[in-house]
Amino acid sequence: MATCDTCGNDYDKTFTITLGDRSSTFDSFECAIHAMAPTCKHCGCRVLGHGSEAEGNIYCCAHCAGQSGQAGVADRA
């Protein structure tokens, strides 16, 4: 069994995610999200979808980007 890098649980169905040169082992998507998903620059929530990006910052939506002073950011339709 392998151990989850986030919670330390020993589990027989762990999986590994590699992002760039970083690999981590998890026992659930919840732990993977907690460890690897970016956070919105404005509200701090985890960005699980495409989000919006402006001037190198990641936002969960165009509203948060606008609230941070980013003009012209639109959610994808």
C-alpha angles and dihedrals in degrees: 000000000000129000125239111243091216106045103013094236116155105226136168094217102053121145134201127230121197120199113178106313094338121096124183135179121225139181095207142014087246091063091044091052092048091053103037114022115100120241126236111259090221109038102015098232120142113264106227099166133040095297120180129283128203130167091349094307124116122221129184091229144355090262092062091045089053092047087055091054099262109142124204098021113140132183115243117256 
